[in-house]
Amino acid sequence: MTSYRDLLIDERPLSHQRSQHGKDPYPIYTVIDKWSNRAKMEADVFFEITPHEVGYSITGAFVDSSCFGCQFDEGVMIKNQLEMKMLYLQGLCGSVFADPEKILKELIKIIKKLFWHESDGMCNQTSSGNQSDIHSLSPSHVKEVFQVTSTLVELNLLVFREEDPSAHLEILHKLLRGKLNKEETKTEITLQMMLEEIVRKSIPEQTLYACEQYSDWLQKHLNHKGAWMVVIKSIELVTRWIWGTTYNFLYNMTAHEVSPQILKEKTRHYEDAGIFINSPYFSVLRKERHIDLIISLDFSDDDDPFETVVQTADTCKKTTYPIP
C-alpha cells in the first residue's frame, strides 16, 4: 500500500531512480538556463536532468547527477551539497510561473487594482463621515504609493529587458525624498549615486533599499496595508531571486563548446523548460540515445499543434543540432 502523500511528496534523491529504470521508460527531466535564454544563447538554454547525469543537451556538457548542486571550480568539487530531492526537482521543472519578468508584469496589474480599491474606499469613508480609519489618507498619498510601487516594478522590468532605467531612477528619487523612515540626511539615496551605478547589480540594491525605507511610511497612510505589503514583499523576492539558483559545475572551466558567459558564473538559474519550448525534443535528439521515433503528446495552449516542432527545428538550424 502507498499513501496518497507518498505519491505526491517524493523526498528521495534523483540518483535513487537509477535502480528503478533498468528498462524503458527512462525519466528525463528538463529545465532551461534562465540567463542563457534571456541572452538568446540557444545552444546553452536547454538543460536536462536524469538519474545518471545532468547538463546541457545541445553542447553536451554534463556532470554526474549526484553532484548536481555541488560547488565546483575548474572542474574540481570544492563543496559537497546534499543531493537534490525529487520534491524540489518536480517543483523546478514545473515552475512556469517562476519567470521574474512575468511576475513583474502581473504585479503591475495588481498595483493598479489596489490603487482603485484604495481610491474607492477613501471616497466611501469620506462620504459617510467616518474618518477614524483613514488617518492622513488623501488622494495624494494613494497616488504616491501607486507611483512608487509601479516605478519600482517598471524599473526592474527595464533591467530585465536591458533598457535604459535612468528616467525611472530619477522619478524614484523624487518620490522617495522626504518619505524615508530613517534620518534623511544619513540615508537618502542621491540621484547622482544612482546614475553613477546603473549596472545590473546596482538596480536590485536600490530596489531593496527603497522597499525597506518606504514600507513604514506606506503602512501609515493606507487602508489595505496587508495587500500593499504583499506587493512590497513580492518586489523584494523577485529582486533577490533565489528560486532555481544552483552552483554551476562549469565554473572556471575551459570548454570551447560552452559560452564563456556561463563559464565565468559561479551559479546559474534554472526554470521551467516550457518557457522556452513546451516540448523537450532536444534531450531525446541526442545522438547517444539513437532515437528512431518520437511520440509527442503536446498539451500546449497554443492553437498550432506543430508550434513546438517548428520552434525546435528553428533552434536546431541555428545551433547546427541534428533533427530528423
C-alpha positions as CSV (number, residue, x, y, z in Angstrom):
1,M,0.0,0.0,0.0
2,T,1.2,3.5,-0.9
3,S,-0.3,6.6,0.8
4,Y,-1.6,9.5,-1.3
5,R,1.0,11.7,0.4
6,D,3.9,9.4,-0.7
7,L,2.7,9.6,-4.2
8,L,2.8,13.4,-4.2
9,I,5.8,14.0,-2.0
10,D,8.9,12.2,-3.1
11,E,11.9,13.2,-0.9
12,R,14.3,10.7,-2.3
13,P,17.3,12.0,-4.3
14,L,17.2,11.8,-8.1
15,S,20.0,9.2,-8.3
16,H,17.8,6.8,-6.3
17,Q,15.9,6.3,-9.6
18,R,18.9,4.6,-11.2
19,S,18.0,1.2,-10.0
20,Q,14.3,1.7,-10.8
21,H,14.7,2.1,-14.6
22,G,16.8,-0.8,-15.9
23,K,14.5,-0.8,-18.8
24,D,12.4,1.8,-20.5
25,P,10.8,4.2,-19.7
26,Y,13.8,6.2,-18.6
27,P,13.0,9.5,-16.9
28,I,14.4,12.7,-18.4
29,Y,13.5,15.9,-16.6
30,T,14.1,19.2,-18.4
31,V,14.6,22.9,-17.4
32,I,16.2,25.8,-19.1
33,D,19.0,28.1,-18.1
34,K,17.2,31.3,-17.5
35,W,20.1,33.7,-18.3
36,S,21.1,31.8,-21.4
37,N,17.5,32.1,-22.6
38,R,17.5,35.8,-21.9
39,A,20.8,36.3,-23.7
40,K,19.5,34.4,-26.7
41,M,22.2,31.8,-26.4
42,E,20.2,28.9,-28.0
43,A,22.9,26.3,-27.7
44,D,23.2,26.8,-23.9
45,V,19.5,27.1,-23.0
46,F,18.2,23.5,-22.7
47,F,19.2,21.7,-19.6
48,E,18.3,18.0,-18.9
49,I,18.3,16.1,-15.6
50,T,18.4,12.3,-15.5
51,P,19.2,9.8,-12.7
52,H,22.7,9.4,-14.1
53,E,23.7,12.8,-15.4
54,V,22.7,16.5,-15.7
55,G,23.8,19.1,-18.2
56,Y,23.3,21.0,-21.4
57,S,21.6,18.9,-24.0
58,I,23.0,20.7,-27.1
59,T,26.5,21.4,-26.1
60,G,27.0,18.1,-24.3
61,A,28.4,19.4,-21.0
62,F,27.4,17.0,-18.2
63,V,28.1,16.1,-14.6
64,D,27.0,13.1,-12.5
65,S,23.5,13.7,-11.2
66,S,24.7,13.0,-7.6
67,C,26.9,16.1,-7.9
68,F,24.2,18.4,-9.2
69,G,24.1,21.4,-6.9
70,C,27.7,20.9,-5.5
71,Q,30.1,23.8,-5.8
72,F,32.8,23.4,-8.5
73,D,35.9,25.4,-9.5
74,E,37.9,24.5,-12.6
75,G,36.1,21.1,-12.7
76,V,37.0,20.2,-9.1
77,M,34.3,19.9,-6.5
78,I,35.2,22.2,-3.6
79,K,31.9,22.0,-1.6
80,N,29.7,19.0,-1.4
81,Q,25.9,19.6,-1.2
82,L,23.1,17.3,-0.3
83,E,21.7,15.8,-3.4
84,M,18.6,17.5,-4.9
85,K,15.4,15.8,-3.8
86,M,12.7,14.8,-6.3
87,L,10.2,17.1,-4.5
88,Y,12.3,20.2,-5.3
89,L,13.1,18.9,-8.8
90,Q,9.4,18.4,-9.6
91,G,8.7,22.0,-8.5
92,L,11.7,23.3,-10.5
93,C,10.6,21.5,-13.7
94,G,7.1,22.8,-13.3
95,S,7.9,26.4,-12.4
96,V,6.3,28.1,-15.4
97,F,5.2,30.9,-13.0
98,A,8.8,31.4,-11.8
99,D,9.7,33.8,-14.6
100,P,10.5,37.1,-12.8
101,E,9.5,39.2,-15.8
102,K,6.1,37.6,-15.9
103,I,5.7,38.1,-12.2
104,L,6.6,41.8,-12.5
105,K,4.0,42.3,-15.3
106,E,1.4,40.7,-13.0
107,L,2.4,43.0,-10.2
108,I,1.7,46.0,-12.3
109,K,-1.9,44.7,-12.8
110,I,-2.2,44.1,-9.0
111,I,-0.9,47.5,-8.1
112,K,-3.4,49.2,-10.4
113,K,-6.3,47.2,-8.8
114,L,-5.1,48.1,-5.3
115,F,-4.9,51.8,-6.3
116,W,-8.5,51.8,-7.4
117,H,-9.6,49.9,-4.3
118,E,-7.8,52.5,-2.1
119,S,-9.4,55.3,-4.0
120,D,-12.9,53.9,-3.8
121,G,-12.5,53.1,-0.1
122,M,-11.3,56.6,0.7
123,C,-14.2,58.1,-1.2
124,N,-16.8,55.9,0.6
125,Q,-15.4,56.6,4.0
126,T,-15.2,60.3,3.4
127,S,-18.8,60.5,2.1
128,S,-20.1,58.5,5.1
129,G,-18.2,60.8,7.5
130,N,-16.2,58.0,9.0
131,Q,-12.7,59.4,9.4
132,S,-11.4,57.0,12.2
133,D,-9.6,54.6,9.9
134,I,-8.4,57.0,7.3
135,H,-5.8,58.9,9.4
136,S,-3.9,61.0,7.0
137,L,-5.1,59.2,3.9
138,S,-5.6,61.5,1.0
139,P,-5.6,61.3,-2.8
140,S,-2.0,62.5,-3.0
141,H,-0.9,59.7,-0.6
142,V,-2.7,57.0,-2.6
143,K,-1.2,58.3,-5.8
144,E,2.3,58.4,-4.3
145,V,2.1,54.8,-3.2
146,F,0.9,53.8,-6.6
147,Q,3.7,55.8,-8.3
148,V,6.5,54.4,-6.0
149,T,5.4,50.7,-6.3
150,S,4.7,50.8,-10.0
151,T,8.0,52.7,-10.6
152,L,9.9,50.0,-8.7
153,V,8.4,47.3,-10.8
154,E,8.8,49.1,-14.1
155,L,12.4,49.9,-13.1
156,N,13.2,46.2,-12.7
157,L,11.4,45.4,-15.9
158,L,13.7,47.7,-17.8
159,V,16.7,46.0,-16.3
160,F,15.4,42.6,-17.4
161,R,14.8,44.0,-20.9
162,E,18.3,45.7,-20.8
163,E,16.8,49.1,-21.5
164,D,17.9,52.4,-20.0
165,P,16.4,52.8,-16.5
166,S,17.8,56.3,-15.8
167,A,14.4,58.1,-16.2
168,H,12.7,55.8,-13.7
169,L,15.6,56.2,-11.3
170,E,15.1,59.9,-11.4
171,I,11.4,59.5,-10.8
172,L,12.0,57.2,-7.9
173,H,14.5,59.6,-6.3
174,K,11.9,62.4,-6.4
175,L,9.2,60.2,-4.9
176,L,11.3,59.0,-2.1
177,R,12.6,62.4,-1.0
178,G,11.2,63.0,2.5
179,K,9.5,59.7,2.8
180,L,12.3,57.6,4.2
181,N,11.9,56.1,7.6
182,K,15.4,57.0,8.9
183,E,17.3,60.2,9.2
184,E,17.1,61.6,5.7
185,T,20.5,63.3,5.9
186,K,22.1,59.9,6.5
187,T,20.2,57.6,4.3
188,E,18.7,59.4,1.4
189,I,19.6,57.9,-2.0
190,T,21.0,60.7,-4.1
191,L,20.3,60.8,-7.8
192,Q,23.9,61.2,-8.6
193,M,24.8,58.0,-6.8
194,M,22.1,56.1,-8.7
195,L,23.1,57.4,-12.1
196,E,26.7,56.6,-11.5
197,E,25.8,53.0,-10.6
198,I,23.5,52.0,-13.4
199,V,24.6,48.4,-13.8
200,R,22.5,45.2,-13.4
201,K,23.6,44.5,-9.8
202,S,23.0,48.0,-8.5
203,I,19.3,48.3,-9.5
204,P,18.3,45.4,-7.3
205,E,20.2,47.0,-4.4
206,Q,18.3,50.3,-5.0
207,T,15.0,48.4,-5.2
208,L,15.6,46.6,-1.9
209,Y,16.7,49.8,-0.2
210,A,13.6,51.6,-1.4
211,C,11.3,48.8,-0.3
212,E,12.8,48.8,3.2
213,Q,12.8,52.5,3.7
214,Y,9.3,53.2,2.2
215,S,7.5,50.4,4.0
216,D,6.9,52.3,7.3
217,W,5.5,55.3,5.5
218,L,3.3,53.1,3.4
219,Q,1.7,51.4,6.3
220,K,0.8,54.7,8.0
221,H,-1.1,56.0,5.1
222,L,-3.2,53.2,3.6
223,N,-6.3,51.2,4.3
224,H,-5.2,47.9,2.6
225,K,-1.9,47.7,4.4
226,G,-1.6,43.9,4.2
227,A,-2.2,43.8,0.4
228,W,0.3,46.6,-0.2
229,M,2.9,44.9,1.9
230,V,2.4,41.7,-0.1
231,V,3.2,43.8,-3.2
232,I,6.4,45.2,-1.5
233,K,7.5,41.7,-0.3
234,S,6.9,40.3,-3.8
235,I,9.0,43.1,-5.4
236,E,11.8,42.2,-2.8
237,L,11.6,38.5,-3.6
238,V,11.7,39.0,-7.3
239,T,14.7,41.4,-6.9
240,R,16.7,38.9,-4.8
241,W,15.6,35.9,-6.8
242,I,16.9,32.6,-5.5
243,W,14.4,30.0,-6.8
244,G,16.2,27.6,-9.2
245,T,19.6,29.0,-8.3
246,T,22.2,26.3,-8.4
247,Y,26.0,26.1,-8.3
248,N,27.5,26.0,-11.8
249,F,29.6,22.8,-12.3
250,L,31.2,24.5,-15.3
251,Y,32.5,27.5,-13.3
252,N,36.1,28.5,-14.4
253,M,36.4,25.5,-16.7
254,T,37.9,25.6,-20.2
255,A,35.2,24.3,-22.6
256,H,35.2,25.7,-26.1
257,E,31.7,24.3,-26.8
258,V,30.2,26.3,-23.9
259,S,29.6,30.0,-23.9
260,P,32.3,32.0,-21.9
261,Q,29.4,33.8,-20.2
262,I,28.4,30.5,-18.5
263,L,32.0,29.5,-17.6
264,K,32.6,32.7,-15.6
265,E,29.4,32.5,-13.5
266,K,29.6,30.7,-10.1
267,T,25.8,30.0,-10.1
268,R,23.2,29.5,-12.7
269,H,19.4,29.9,-12.6
270,Y,17.1,27.2,-13.9
271,E,13.3,27.3,-14.6
272,D,10.5,25.5,-16.4
273,A,11.6,24.4,-19.9
274,G,8.2,25.3,-21.3
275,I,9.1,29.0,-21.0
276,F,11.4,28.4,-24.0
277,I,9.8,25.4,-25.9
278,N,7.0,23.4,-24.4
279,S,8.2,20.0,-25.6
280,P,11.7,18.7,-24.6
281,Y,12.8,17.4,-28.0
282,F,16.4,18.4,-27.5
283,S,17.0,15.9,-24.7
284,V,15.8,12.9,-26.8
285,L,17.5,14.1,-30.0
286,R,21.0,13.5,-28.6
287,K,22.8,11.1,-30.9
288,E,23.8,8.9,-28.0
289,R,20.2,7.9,-27.5
290,H,19.7,6.6,-31.0
291,I,16.1,7.7,-31.2
292,D,14.1,6.3,-34.2
293,L,10.6,7.6,-33.3
294,I,9.3,10.5,-31.1
295,I,5.7,10.3,-30.0
296,S,5.0,13.8,-28.7
297,L,1.8,14.5,-26.7
298,D,1.8,18.3,-26.7
299,F,-0.8,19.8,-24.4
300,S,0.2,23.5,-25.0
301,D,-2.4,26.2,-25.0
302,D,-1.3,27.3,-28.5
303,D,-3.7,26.8,-31.4
304,D,-1.0,25.4,-33.6
305,P,-0.2,21.7,-32.6
306,F,3.1,21.9,-34.5
307,E,4.4,25.1,-33.0
308,T,6.9,23.3,-30.7
309,V,8.1,21.2,-33.6
310,V,8.7,24.3,-35.7
311,Q,10.4,26.1,-32.8
312,T,12.7,23.1,-32.2
313,A,13.6,22.9,-35.9
314,D,14.4,26.6,-36.0
315,T,16.7,26.2,-32.9
316,C,18.4,23.1,-34.4
317,K,19.1,25.1,-37.6
318,K,20.7,28.0,-35.6
319,T,22.8,25.6,-33.5
320,T,23.6,23.0,-36.3
321,Y,22.0,20.4,-34.0
322,P,20.7,17.4,-35.9
323,I,17.0,16.9,-36.3
324,P,15.2,14.1,-38.2
